[in-house]
Amino acid sequence: MHDATTFYDIVGRFAKDYYVPDILLPTSSCIFVLESPHSQEVKHGAPVAGSSGATMSKHLFGPECARQPLGLLVKENARTRENPRLNGIGLVNVCNVPLQKSAYGTKPPASIPDDWFADMEYVRSNSQRVKYQTDRQNQIQDWLTGNLRAKLLTFCKKQLTLIPCGRFAQKYVRLAAVHDDSWVVIDDVPHPSYNSWDRPRYQAQVAAVRRAVERAATLLR
């Protein structure tokens, strides 16, 4: 029997318990584009709420912030609006539900067949591809592209710095094909996982990101 399930359906089934919202303020002018949430992000309801977020905090604000994931700092600041250096930051995921089965705990939704998880993880881990071998994998890519394109279109005509973090995010920013003369895009920033922001080869990119965050905060003072 033909399975008429679409990735739109899959995202809808996950949305109630696993959807992690983007965090954007009217003052956000430094926008980090990230991949998708994992277990810590689902637990806290914020992007980069785990070790990757802690790496970002350390490099953006100093070693004293290394234990405070950026997603948690930005989420709390969205409530209080008390910290100018955070008021300029926005966090956007290409996909707002996890693409990895492990993020769903020991008992992922029974209504989601394992082969869907396999395809989601394949698309996630093979971001060098622009065309996949199966219709389902291509459908997932098309949905992710459209989802990010809709988000980026809302930023048009706004002065901002766009920071796609990692190959996955960079790929989907490229596929979304939304451009604006008001934007500055910082290229080749690695995903902050596995301490990649500590590596000497990426120090120029990390320094550029740090300057962009500082500039966004300065504009709000």
ABEGO torsion letter per residue (X at the ends): XBBABBAAAAAAAAAAAABBBBBBBAABABBBBBBBBBAAAAAAGBBGABAAAAAAAAAAAEAAAAABBAAAAAAAAAAAGABAAAAABBBBBABABBABAAAAEABBBAABBAAAAAAAAAAAABAABABBABAAAAAAAAAAAAAAAAAAAAABGBBBBBBBBEAAAAAAAAAAGBBBAABBBBBGBBBABGGAAABAAAAAAAAAAAAAAAAAAAAAX
